[in-house]
Amino acid sequence: MVKQRYLHSSIKDDLPKKMVFLAGPRQVGKTTLAKFLGTQEYHHSQYFNWDNASDRRNIRELTFDPRAELVIFDELHKFRQWKNYIKGVFDTYREKFHILLTGSARLDLYRKGGDSLQGRYHSYRLHPFSVAELVGSVNTIEPFKPLDLPAASAASQRTFAKLLERGGFPEPLFALEQREIRRWRNERLDRLIKEDIRDIEIVRDLSALQVLSDILPSKVGSLLSLNALRNDLQVSHKTVALWMDILERFYFHFRIYPYASTKIKSLRKEPKLYLWDWSQVEKSAARFENIIASHLLKFIHYLQDAEGYRAELSFLRDVEGREVDFLVSVDGKPWFAVEVKEADDEISKTLPYFQERLRIPFVYQVVQSPGVDVLKKNTRLVSADVFLNGLI
């Protein structure tokens, strides 16, 4: 099992300067990363978990180990006054120890009000494992340059196949038995709704929220209509919109939106939806599209969080229905587009159309079949394992 995660070095470099907030889905490995960093980079570290009664008391009483060079706060966002608290701790103890916060909700966005933390922290989002991280590829990434895609290998093919089947969360990915995987999936979703969300959000009907989480895997890859979900659940538009926002804040799903440009008369309405755990998606084509979306989102978040680029992930769709699955842009300018096809080796007609009108420097058509890597019609037709191995 991989011990050092892809954000390790970036977080280590930031901790002496500011607090670091590390967010991400339940059981993605945040605590493991934080503790590993504490043992590898510091002589002494101290760990607090807000869900532990004795730790809560020590947090409130400011009981810090005088030897600690790093203090880790886990799930502190569940403390109603956590922003004021951590601001005071940082301002008082910043010369004595470094501070790392982890949590399953968006620590940088979650609660409004209270004293501002602006300028006191850097935030990161930890993603599930990806092909490049598991294979150990270290890629040179520079906006508006072509992706540095490694050659095909047996290792990347095996890794991609395993990730597609099991998802990228550590426990099911490295499990020895299918029984463990099934139990993990059931327990994770149950605890996400009945523990994490219940502890923070006011949701009167948790069972309906659970029904919504059961429906969403069937919506992956298609335009998302809240009205259709409202009819399925028999609730108001406002309620289903709130529930979608809650599930997104807790990293159950993510949405990407159409790229806006007058050059293509772009559609500016419904987003497309994907899950953080793509193994929940039953349809093979939708699951394949989801794993590509998740790898691209990890790539985008790394560019934003670690490198400071204003990068975005969108999709292309115009009023006449032409569509390309993904577009990566930096500072609003298109960098590369990606069309996803399970097995089609004929270049999509929409790729050159959008490339010409938006002047997209690079376009890729990604297929599931191994051993594919050719240039056709100014488009790189490439196997998924090779393409994903060139990201983060």
Secondary structure, 3 states (H helix, E strand, C coil): CCCCCCCHHHHHHHCCCCEEEEECCCCCCHHHHHHHHHHHHCCCEEEEECCCHHHHHHHHCCCCCCCCCEEEEECHHHCCCHHHHHHHHHHHHCCCCEEEEEECCCCCCCCCCCCCCCCCEEEEECCCCCHHHHHCCCCCCCCCCCCCCCCCCHHHHHHHHHHHHHCCCHHHHCCCCHHHHHHHHHHHHHHHHHHHHHHHCCCCCHHHHHHHHHHHHHHCCCECCHHHHHHHHCCCHHHHHHHHHHHHHCCCEEEEEECCCCCCCECCCCCEEEECCHHHCCCHHHHHHHHHHHHHHHHHHHHHHCCCCCEEEEEEEECCCCEEEEEEEECCEEEEEEEEECCCCCCCCHHHHHHHHHCCCEEEEEECCCCCEEEECCEEEEEHHHHHHCCC
